[in-house]
Amino acid sequence: MLIAIRDGMAEEWLDLESTVLVRHLDTQGETYRRLGFEPLANLDHACRELAAGRVFMGFNRGDDAGHLRAIHDAVDDADVVILGGGEVFLDISYAPLRGWVAYYEAIVQLCRWLGKPVVLTGASMPRLFDHACSDGVKRVLDNCSAVVLRDNLSAAMAALGGYGGPVKVLPDPAFGLANVGNSLLPHNDLVPPYIGFALRWIYWRSDEQYEQHIAQWAHVADTVAEKLGATPVFIPHNLYPVDDRRLDDRELAKDIMALMSYPAISIAHYDDPRDVFATYHDLDLVVAMRHHGAVLGLHANVPTVAFPYSDKTTALMSEAGQSHWIYTPGADVTELIIERYADSTPVDIAKYRDRWYGYMEVIHAAL
């Protein structure tokens, strides 16, 4: 999402300079530099253990607040501040100066003080149950120069939460990826067809459910490999464990593959998301729990089956006319995948690319 927005802006502003706030400056900073960004440490703590009982880094007694000045100066030097999209407003544990919503409140307040325009790009709006959190979300939206949500359901949720300002609905920013990198598939070691699995672990579930989760997906991957003579390819979207190793998609793939009987491959590493996009182009079918697995599958024009854990992916597939390829509880997983492979009709989403340029129009208008 970030690369697509930045590359789109760079087409118009040739001397564009981009600064990005990151959680793990020590491990992610160099990657962002290679991609053309100047990384800065954000307000969040590196892990749950460090965050326990504390508000944002720099706001507690005894904290080194040097990075706060760096953030202030970066915002002060900016022409526009882009709030990244995704399911950023999902915060069931909202508290002042804690959590994603409060983080965005702090950033937009800083921008307001400094008189800088703020554009929210490609967010999803979940169902909000906590009134304090809903009020926080409304404060964020009210202080944005423009609000872009990535599906009509999110627009309805924003209105239900009390936001009465203008909303523009545009496709997920990742549909703006125009440059295809280098495929990560080691073709010499694989037997086509290639079935891509973009899976994740739902961290709020139990350890027992995790064991069931990996066993079920191992069975699915084995069955697909057997019946289609295919090679399962596990594509990671999260490459680092936040508080739990299982949240690194490569660790999840490792656990699944340990239970499998048929050969499979897991992508080990990448620095550039455009290489992941190239890998999706090489697939014959995409099986996606990860939202951006579904996005990139559709964007690469590859037949895609979605296993949503959130309304955002259901909305994505439905608005793309693919509601019949959404898994529903009780359905046979392998039959659905095999049926989609037999159909093999890709989705022409050229209209998404055309509509995507609306992001550039919104950002330009905010300047």
SEROKE-493921 format. One record per residue (C-alpha): residue number from 1; residue in one letter; x, y, z. Coordinates in nm, 3 decimals. Layout:
BEGIN
+-----+----+---------+---------+---------+
|   i | aa |       X |       Y |       Z |
+-----+----+---------+---------+---------+
| NUM |  a |       X |       Y |       Z |
...
+-----+----+---------+---------+---------+
This chain:
BEGIN
+-----+----+---------+---------+---------+
|   i | aa |       X |       Y |       Z |
+-----+----+---------+---------+---------+
|   1 |  m |   0.000 |   0.000 |   0.000 |
|   2 |  l |   0.277 |   0.241 |   0.097 |
|   3 |  i |   0.490 |   0.167 |  -0.212 |
|   4 |  a |   0.190 |   0.213 |  -0.443 |
|   5 |  i |   0.095 |   0.552 |  -0.294 |
|   6 |  r |   0.456 |   0.673 |  -0.293 |
|   7 |  d |   0.520 |   0.560 |  -0.652 |
|   8 |  g |   0.198 |   0.724 |  -0.765 |
|   9 |  m |   0.297 |   1.054 |  -0.603 |
|  10 |  a |   0.648 |   1.030 |  -0.750 |
|  11 |  e |   0.500 |   1.026 |  -1.102 |
|  12 |  e |   0.373 |   1.379 |  -1.044 |
|  13 |  w |   0.628 |   1.514 |  -0.795 |
|  14 |  l |   0.963 |   1.409 |  -0.939 |
|  15 |  d |   1.161 |   1.548 |  -0.646 |
|  16 |  l |   0.945 |   1.368 |  -0.390 |
|  17 |  e |   1.104 |   1.295 |  -0.054 |
|  18 |  s |   0.927 |   1.045 |   0.172 |
|  19 |  t |   0.960 |   0.986 |   0.546 |
|  20 |  v |   0.788 |   0.690 |   0.709 |
|  21 |  l |   0.722 |   0.626 |   1.078 |
|  22 |  v |   0.808 |   0.266 |   1.170 |
|  23 |  r |   0.769 |   0.056 |   1.482 |
|  24 |  h |   1.091 |  -0.143 |   1.455 |
|  25 |  l |   1.354 |   0.101 |   1.338 |
|  26 |  d |   1.639 |  -0.139 |   1.414 |
|  27 |  t |   1.507 |  -0.425 |   1.200 |
|  28 |  q |   1.294 |  -0.241 |   0.942 |
|  29 |  g |   1.488 |   0.081 |   0.893 |
|  30 |  e |   1.738 |  -0.045 |   0.638 |
|  31 |  t |   1.467 |  -0.207 |   0.428 |
|  32 |  y |   1.277 |   0.122 |   0.409 |
|  33 |  r |   1.595 |   0.306 |   0.312 |
|  34 |  r |   1.652 |   0.062 |   0.025 |
|  35 |  l |   1.298 |   0.134 |  -0.090 |
|  36 |  g |   1.362 |   0.508 |  -0.093 |
|  37 |  f |   1.213 |   0.616 |   0.241 |
|  38 |  e |   1.370 |   0.792 |   0.535 |
|  39 |  p |   1.258 |   0.590 |   0.841 |
|  40 |  l |   1.179 |   0.740 |   1.181 |
|  41 |  a |   1.085 |   0.563 |   1.504 |
|  42 |  n |   0.717 |   0.612 |   1.580 |
|  43 |  l |   0.541 |   0.644 |   1.917 |
|  44 |  d |   0.472 |   0.276 |   1.972 |
|  45 |  h |   0.672 |   0.036 |   2.189 |
|  46 |  a |   0.857 |  -0.247 |   2.018 |
|  47 |  c |   0.656 |  -0.522 |   2.188 |
|  48 |  r |   0.368 |  -0.589 |   2.425 |
|  49 |  e |   0.604 |  -0.653 |   2.716 |
|  50 |  l |   0.761 |  -0.307 |   2.689 |
|  51 |  a |   0.421 |  -0.145 |   2.650 |
|  52 |  a |   0.267 |  -0.303 |   2.961 |
|  53 |  g |   0.134 |  -0.034 |   3.193 |
|  54 |  r |   0.283 |   0.250 |   2.989 |
|  55 |  v |   0.156 |   0.504 |   2.737 |
|  56 |  f |   0.336 |   0.586 |   2.414 |
|  57 |  m |   0.714 |   0.586 |   2.402 |
|  58 |  g |   0.836 |   0.933 |   2.495 |
|  59 |  f |   0.531 |   1.022 |   2.703 |
|  60 |  n |   0.630 |   0.838 |   3.021 |
|  61 |  r |   0.836 |   0.978 |   3.306 |
|  62 |  g |   1.204 |   0.914 |   3.235 |
|  63 |  d |   1.160 |   0.838 |   2.863 |
|  64 |  d |   1.407 |   0.966 |   2.607 |
|  65 |  a |   1.183 |   1.190 |   2.397 |
|  66 |  g |   1.435 |   1.264 |   2.123 |
|  67 |  h |   1.232 |   1.083 |   1.860 |
|  68 |  l |   0.931 |   1.302 |   1.943 |
|  69 |  r |   1.128 |   1.606 |   1.826 |
|  70 |  a |   1.229 |   1.415 |   1.511 |
|  71 |  i |   0.864 |   1.335 |   1.437 |
|  72 |  h |   0.766 |   1.698 |   1.503 |
|  73 |  d |   1.035 |   1.826 |   1.266 |
|  74 |  a |   0.946 |   1.573 |   0.994 |
|  75 |  v |   0.579 |   1.672 |   1.006 |
|  76 |  d |   0.671 |   2.040 |   1.015 |
|  77 |  d |   0.882 |   1.996 |   0.701 |
|  78 |  a |   0.614 |   1.796 |   0.518 |
|  79 |  d |   0.374 |   1.926 |   0.256 |
|  80 |  v |   0.121 |   1.652 |   0.331 |
|  81 |  v |   0.089 |   1.369 |   0.584 |
|  82 |  i |  -0.047 |   1.036 |   0.462 |
|  83 |  l |  -0.212 |   0.816 |   0.722 |
|  84 |  g |  -0.161 |   0.459 |   0.610 |
|  85 |  g |  -0.463 |   0.243 |   0.545 |
|  86 |  g |  -0.564 |  -0.104 |   0.648 |
|  87 |  e |  -0.774 |  -0.209 |   0.944 |
|  88 |  v |  -0.613 |   0.060 |   1.159 |
|  89 |  f |  -0.926 |   0.140 |   1.357 |
|  90 |  l |  -0.973 |  -0.211 |   1.497 |
|  91 |  d |  -0.897 |  -0.144 |   1.863 |
|  92 |  i |  -1.097 |  -0.333 |   2.123 |
|  93 |  s |  -0.861 |  -0.221 |   2.400 |
|  94 |  y |  -0.872 |   0.152 |   2.335 |
|  95 |  a |  -0.729 |   0.377 |   2.607 |
|  96 |  p |  -0.587 |   0.731 |   2.608 |
|  97 |  l |  -0.238 |   0.727 |   2.451 |
|  98 |  r |  -0.254 |   0.351 |   2.395 |
|  99 |  g |  -0.347 |   0.155 |   2.087 |
| 100 |  w |  -0.383 |   0.225 |   1.717 |
| 101 |  v |  -0.670 |   0.471 |   1.737 |
| 102 |  a |  -0.498 |   0.679 |   2.006 |
| 103 |  y |  -0.180 |   0.673 |   1.796 |
| 104 |  y |  -0.365 |   0.823 |   1.502 |
| 105 |  e |  -0.529 |   1.078 |   1.731 |
| 106 |  a |  -0.183 |   1.193 |   1.843 |
| 107 |  i |  -0.055 |   1.222 |   1.486 |
| 108 |  v |  -0.353 |   1.415 |   1.351 |
| 109 |  q |  -0.345 |   1.648 |   1.651 |
| 110 |  l |   0.021 |   1.723 |   1.582 |
| 111 |  c |  -0.063 |   1.791 |   1.218 |
| 112 |  r |  -0.346 |   2.022 |   1.324 |
| 113 |  w |  -0.111 |   2.221 |   1.550 |
| 114 |  l |   0.139 |   2.255 |   1.267 |
| 115 |  g |  -0.122 |   2.332 |   1.002 |
| 116 |  k |  -0.042 |   2.032 |   0.785 |
| 117 |  p |  -0.301 |   1.857 |   0.565 |
| 118 |  v |  -0.370 |   1.492 |   0.652 |
| 119 |  v |  -0.507 |   1.235 |   0.408 |
| 120 |  l |  -0.632 |   0.896 |   0.529 |
| 121 |  t |  -0.568 |   0.650 |   0.246 |
| 122 |  g |  -0.742 |   0.317 |   0.198 |
| 123 |  a |  -0.860 |   0.230 |   0.547 |
| 124 |  s |  -1.122 |  -0.023 |   0.649 |
| 125 |  m |  -1.375 |   0.065 |   0.914 |
| 126 |  p |  -1.470 |  -0.229 |   1.137 |
| 127 |  r |  -1.770 |  -0.253 |   1.362 |
| 128 |  l |  -1.682 |  -0.047 |   1.668 |
| 129 |  f |  -1.829 |  -0.160 |   1.998 |
| 130 |  d |  -1.649 |   0.064 |   2.246 |
| 131 |  h |  -1.793 |   0.417 |   2.267 |
| 132 |  a |  -1.462 |   0.574 |   2.369 |
| 133 |  c |  -1.291 |   0.410 |   2.073 |
| 134 |  s |  -1.570 |   0.526 |   1.840 |
| 135 |  d |  -1.525 |   0.882 |   1.967 |
| 136 |  g |  -1.150 |   0.853 |   1.905 |
| 137 |  v |  -1.207 |   0.732 |   1.548 |
| 138 |  k |  -1.444 |   1.022 |   1.488 |
| 139 |  r |  -1.181 |   1.267 |   1.614 |
| 140 |  v |  -0.929 |   1.123 |   1.371 |
| 141 |  l |  -1.167 |   1.144 |   1.076 |
| 142 |  d |  -1.285 |   1.493 |   1.169 |
| 143 |  n |  -0.926 |   1.619 |   1.164 |
| 144 |  c |  -0.835 |   1.470 |   0.826 |
| 145 |  s |  -0.833 |   1.689 |   0.517 |
| 146 |  a |  -0.964 |   1.391 |   0.320 |
| 147 |  v |  -1.091 |   1.046 |   0.415 |
| 148 |  v |  -1.052 |   0.760 |   0.168 |
| 149 |  l |  -1.196 |   0.423 |   0.266 |
| 150 |  r |  -1.152 |   0.108 |   0.062 |
| 151 |  d |  -1.506 |  -0.032 |   0.054 |
| 152 |  n |  -1.866 |   0.081 |   0.085 |
| 153 |  l |  -1.919 |  -0.119 |   0.403 |
| 154 |  s |  -1.649 |   0.091 |   0.572 |
| 155 |  a |  -1.820 |   0.410 |   0.459 |
| 156 |  a |  -2.142 |   0.287 |   0.617 |
| 157 |  m |  -1.959 |   0.196 |   0.940 |
| 158 |  a |  -1.802 |   0.544 |   0.956 |
| 159 |  a |  -2.145 |   0.704 |   0.927 |
| 160 |  l |  -2.285 |   0.466 |   1.187 |
| 161 |  g |  -2.002 |   0.571 |   1.421 |
| 162 |  g |  -2.111 |   0.932 |   1.396 |
| 163 |  y |  -1.878 |   1.068 |   1.128 |
| 164 |  g |  -2.072 |   1.303 |   0.904 |
| 165 |  g |  -1.794 |   1.435 |   0.682 |
| 166 |  p |  -1.719 |   1.347 |   0.321 |
| 167 |  v |  -1.585 |   1.000 |   0.240 |
| 168 |  k |  -1.437 |   0.883 |  -0.088 |
| 169 |  v |  -1.441 |   0.508 |  -0.156 |
| 170 |  l |  -1.150 |   0.384 |  -0.366 |
| 171 |  p |  -0.992 |   0.040 |  -0.417 |
| 172 |  d |  -0.726 |  -0.085 |  -0.178 |
| 173 |  p |  -0.406 |   0.119 |  -0.235 |
| 174 |  a |  -0.217 |  -0.201 |  -0.325 |
| 175 |  f |  -0.412 |  -0.210 |  -0.652 |
| 176 |  g |  -0.192 |   0.083 |  -0.747 |
| 177 |  l |   0.122 |  -0.134 |  -0.767 |
| 178 |  a |   0.227 |  -0.071 |  -1.124 |
| 179 |  n |   0.579 |  -0.212 |  -1.124 |
| 180 |  v |   0.629 |  -0.587 |  -1.112 |
| 181 |  g |   0.953 |  -0.699 |  -0.947 |
| 182 |  n |   1.134 |  -1.031 |  -0.965 |
| 183 |  s |   0.946 |  -1.351 |  -0.891 |
| 184 |  l |   1.050 |  -1.532 |  -0.575 |
| 185 |  l |   0.956 |  -1.878 |  -0.706 |
| 186 |  p |   1.250 |  -2.116 |  -0.757 |
| 187 |  h |   1.097 |  -2.271 |  -1.070 |
| 188 |  n |   1.363 |  -2.537 |  -1.106 |
| 189 |  d |   1.248 |  -2.695 |  -0.780 |
| 190 |  l |   0.874 |  -2.680 |  -0.840 |
| 191 |  v |   0.615 |  -2.878 |  -1.031 |
| 192 |  p |   0.330 |  -2.672 |  -1.178 |
| 193 |  p |   0.055 |  -2.585 |  -1.126 |
| 194 |  y |   0.143 |  -2.352 |  -0.837 |
| 195 |  i |  -0.121 |  -2.296 |  -0.572 |
| 196 |  g |  -0.039 |  -1.996 |  -0.356 |
| 197 |  f |  -0.144 |  -1.995 |   0.010 |
| 198 |  a |  -0.148 |  -1.657 |   0.188 |
| 199 |  l |  -0.238 |  -1.767 |   0.540 |
| 200 |  r |  -0.219 |  -1.614 |   0.886 |
| 201 |  w |  -0.280 |  -1.702 |   1.249 |
| 202 |  i |  -0.560 |  -1.522 |   1.430 |
| 203 |  y |  -0.370 |  -1.425 |   1.744 |
| 204 |  w |  -0.668 |  -1.392 |   1.977 |
| 205 |  r |  -0.747 |  -1.763 |   1.949 |
| 206 |  s |  -0.618 |  -2.037 |   2.180 |
| 207 |  d |  -0.316 |  -2.264 |   2.151 |
| 208 |  e |  -0.548 |  -2.558 |   2.100 |
| 209 |  q |  -0.713 |  -2.377 |   1.810 |
| 210 |  y |  -0.369 |  -2.314 |   1.662 |
| 211 |  e |  -0.298 |  -2.687 |   1.653 |
| 212 |  q |  -0.632 |  -2.741 |   1.479 |
| 213 |  h |  -0.555 |  -2.453 |   1.242 |
| 214 |  i |  -0.223 |  -2.591 |   1.119 |
| 215 |  a |  -0.359 |  -2.946 |   1.098 |
| 216 |  q |  -0.655 |  -2.834 |   0.888 |
| 217 |  w |  -0.443 |  -2.634 |   0.646 |
| 218 |  a |  -0.186 |  -2.914 |   0.618 |
| 219 |  h |  -0.469 |  -3.147 |   0.518 |
| 220 |  v |  -0.603 |  -2.894 |   0.267 |
| 221 |  a |  -0.261 |  -2.835 |   0.109 |
| 222 |  d |  -0.192 |  -3.210 |   0.088 |
| 223 |  t |  -0.532 |  -3.278 |  -0.069 |
| 224 |  v |  -0.488 |  -3.000 |  -0.325 |
| 225 |  a |  -0.138 |  -3.125 |  -0.407 |
| 226 |  e |  -0.266 |  -3.480 |  -0.454 |
| 227 |  k |  -0.578 |  -3.407 |  -0.658 |
| 228 |  l |  -0.430 |  -3.134 |  -0.878 |
| 229 |  g |  -0.074 |  -3.262 |  -0.896 |
| 230 |  a |   0.018 |  -2.915 |  -0.775 |
| 231 |  t |   0.287 |  -2.754 |  -0.562 |
| 232 |  p |   0.156 |  -2.554 |  -0.266 |
| 233 |  v |   0.347 |  -2.226 |  -0.225 |
| 234 |  f |   0.320 |  -2.046 |   0.108 |
| 235 |  i |   0.358 |  -1.670 |   0.062 |
| 236 |  p |   0.428 |  -1.468 |   0.377 |
| 237 |  h |   0.287 |  -1.119 |   0.422 |
| 238 |  n |   0.404 |  -1.061 |   0.779 |
| 239 |  l |   0.778 |  -1.122 |   0.812 |
| 240 |  y |   0.838 |  -1.059 |   1.179 |
| 241 |  p |   0.684 |  -1.195 |   1.499 |
| 242 |  v |   0.510 |  -0.930 |   1.707 |
| 243 |  d |   0.492 |  -1.081 |   2.055 |
| 244 |  d |   0.424 |  -1.429 |   1.910 |
| 245 |  r |   0.638 |  -1.627 |   1.661 |
| 246 |  r |   0.324 |  -1.762 |   1.497 |
| 247 |  l |   0.242 |  -1.415 |   1.367 |
| 248 |  d |   0.541 |  -1.445 |   1.134 |
| 249 |  d |   0.373 |  -1.612 |   0.836 |
| 250 |  r |   0.691 |  -1.808 |   0.764 |
| 251 |  e |   0.672 |  -1.969 |   1.108 |
| 252 |  l |   0.309 |  -2.061 |   1.044 |
| 253 |  a |   0.406 |  -2.213 |   0.708 |
| 254 |  k |   0.688 |  -2.408 |   0.873 |
| 255 |  d |   0.444 |  -2.560 |   1.123 |
| 256 |  i |   0.196 |  -2.650 |   0.849 |
| 257 |  m |   0.459 |  -2.803 |   0.622 |
| 258 |  a |   0.588 |  -3.017 |   0.910 |
| 259 |  l |   0.251 |  -3.195 |   0.907 |
| 260 |  m |   0.228 |  -3.236 |   0.530 |
| 261 |  s |   0.307 |  -3.545 |   0.323 |
| 262 |  y |   0.347 |  -3.373 |  -0.014 |
| 263 |  p |   0.627 |  -3.131 |  -0.114 |
| 264 |  a |   0.560 |  -2.761 |  -0.069 |
| 265 |  i |   0.764 |  -2.445 |  -0.054 |
| 266 |  s |   0.760 |  -2.137 |   0.168 |
| 267 |  i |   0.902 |  -1.806 |   0.049 |
| 268 |  a |   1.184 |  -1.736 |   0.294 |
| 269 |  h |   1.242 |  -1.364 |   0.261 |
| 270 |  y |   1.192 |  -1.052 |   0.053 |
| 271 |  d |   1.266 |  -0.684 |   0.091 |
| 272 |  d |   1.051 |  -0.540 |  -0.186 |
| 273 |  p |   0.673 |  -0.602 |  -0.204 |
| 274 |  r |   0.693 |  -0.567 |  -0.581 |
| 275 |  d |   0.875 |  -0.902 |  -0.581 |
| 276 |  v |   0.577 |  -1.052 |  -0.401 |
| 277 |  f |   0.350 |  -0.902 |  -0.667 |
| 278 |  a |   0.566 |  -1.070 |  -0.933 |
| 279 |  t |   0.532 |  -1.400 |  -0.748 |
| 280 |  y |   0.154 |  -1.376 |  -0.754 |
| 281 |  h |   0.171 |  -1.341 |  -1.133 |
| 282 |  d |   0.339 |  -1.684 |  -1.146 |
| 283 |  l |   0.062 |  -1.860 |  -0.955 |
| 284 |  d |  -0.223 |  -2.061 |  -1.103 |
| 285 |  l |  -0.455 |  -2.012 |  -0.807 |
| 286 |  v |  -0.452 |  -1.806 |  -0.487 |
| 287 |  v |  -0.595 |  -1.926 |  -0.154 |
| 288 |  a |  -0.606 |  -1.623 |   0.072 |
| 289 |  m |  -0.674 |  -1.567 |   0.438 |
| 290 |  r |  -0.451 |  -1.260 |   0.423 |
| 291 |  h |  -0.647 |  -0.965 |   0.288 |
| 292 |  h |  -0.359 |  -0.856 |   0.067 |
| 293 |  g |  -0.324 |  -1.210 |  -0.058 |
| 294 |  a |  -0.671 |  -1.166 |  -0.206 |
| 295 |  v |  -0.588 |  -0.814 |  -0.327 |
| 296 |  l |  -0.269 |  -0.921 |  -0.505 |
| 297 |  g |  -0.433 |  -1.234 |  -0.644 |
| 298 |  l |  -0.706 |  -1.024 |  -0.803 |
| 299 |  h |  -0.458 |  -0.756 |  -0.909 |
| 300 |  a |  -0.237 |  -1.017 |  -1.078 |
| 301 |  n |  -0.550 |  -1.148 |  -1.254 |
| 302 |  v |  -0.514 |  -1.492 |  -1.093 |
| 303 |  p |  -0.822 |  -1.695 |  -0.985 |
| 304 |  t |  -0.862 |  -1.634 |  -0.613 |
| 305 |  v |  -1.049 |  -1.799 |  -0.326 |
| 306 |  a |  -1.085 |  -1.595 |  -0.006 |
| 307 |  f |  -1.113 |  -1.722 |   0.352 |
| 308 |  p |  -1.205 |  -1.398 |   0.532 |
| 309 |  y |  -1.138 |  -1.344 |   0.901 |
| 310 |  s |  -1.270 |  -0.989 |   0.867 |
| 311 |  d |  -1.543 |  -0.801 |   0.683 |
| 312 |  k |  -1.280 |  -0.616 |   0.477 |
| 313 |  t |  -1.200 |  -0.922 |   0.265 |
| 314 |  t |  -1.566 |  -1.013 |   0.224 |
| 315 |  a |  -1.632 |  -0.658 |   0.104 |
| 316 |  l |  -1.334 |  -0.674 |  -0.135 |
| 317 |  m |  -1.445 |  -0.997 |  -0.300 |
| 318 |  s |  -1.810 |  -0.895 |  -0.315 |
| 319 |  e |  -1.735 |  -0.560 |  -0.478 |
| 320 |  a |  -1.512 |  -0.741 |  -0.730 |
| 321 |  g |  -1.806 |  -0.967 |  -0.822 |
| 322 |  q |  -1.640 |  -1.267 |  -0.658 |
| 323 |  s |  -1.879 |  -1.338 |  -0.372 |
| 324 |  h |  -1.923 |  -1.699 |  -0.491 |
| 325 |  w |  -1.553 |  -1.759 |  -0.422 |
| 326 |  i |  -1.573 |  -1.659 |  -0.056 |
| 327 |  y |  -1.552 |  -1.946 |   0.190 |
| 328 |  t |  -1.850 |  -1.974 |   0.423 |
| 329 |  p |  -1.847 |  -2.183 |   0.743 |
| 330 |  g |  -1.959 |  -2.538 |   0.681 |
| 331 |  a |  -1.844 |  -2.551 |   0.320 |
| 332 |  d |  -1.588 |  -2.808 |   0.210 |
| 333 |  v |  -1.259 |  -2.619 |   0.187 |
| 334 |  t |  -1.081 |  -2.843 |  -0.061 |
| 335 |  e |  -1.387 |  -2.876 |  -0.286 |
| 336 |  l |  -1.415 |  -2.497 |  -0.305 |
| 337 |  i |  -1.048 |  -2.463 |  -0.399 |
| 338 |  i |  -1.061 |  -2.741 |  -0.657 |
| 339 |  e |  -1.383 |  -2.600 |  -0.803 |
| 340 |  r |  -1.219 |  -2.259 |  -0.841 |
| 341 |  y |  -0.918 |  -2.419 |  -1.009 |
| 342 |  a |  -1.145 |  -2.601 |  -1.253 |
| 343 |  d |  -1.322 |  -2.277 |  -1.335 |
| 344 |  s |  -0.989 |  -2.089 |  -1.368 |
| 345 |  t |  -1.162 |  -1.776 |  -1.496 |
| 346 |  p |  -0.949 |  -1.477 |  -1.393 |
| 347 |  v |  -1.100 |  -1.147 |  -1.293 |
| 348 |  d |  -1.043 |  -0.843 |  -1.511 |
| 349 |  i |  -0.993 |  -0.564 |  -1.261 |
| 350 |  a |  -0.867 |  -0.292 |  -1.498 |
| 351 |  k |  -1.142 |  -0.070 |  -1.359 |
| 352 |  y |  -0.969 |  -0.084 |  -1.019 |
| 353 |  r |  -0.651 |   0.059 |  -1.166 |
| 354 |  d |  -0.848 |   0.338 |  -1.334 |
| 355 |  r |  -1.029 |   0.427 |  -1.012 |
| 356 |  w |  -0.709 |   0.401 |  -0.811 |
| 357 |  y |  -0.578 |   0.728 |  -0.957 |
| 358 |  g |  -0.842 |   0.895 |  -0.742 |
| 359 |  y |  -0.586 |   0.874 |  -0.459 |
| 360 |  m |  -0.358 |   1.112 |  -0.645 |
| 361 |  e |  -0.648 |   1.350 |  -0.707 |
| 362 |  v |  -0.739 |   1.350 |  -0.338 |
| 363 |  i |  -0.381 |   1.407 |  -0.224 |
| 364 |  h |  -0.329 |   1.683 |  -0.478 |
| 365 |  a |  -0.648 |   1.858 |  -0.367 |
| 366 |  a |  -0.532 |   1.847 |  -0.002 |
| 367 |  l |  -0.206 |   2.030 |  -0.076 |
+-----+----+---------+---------+---------+
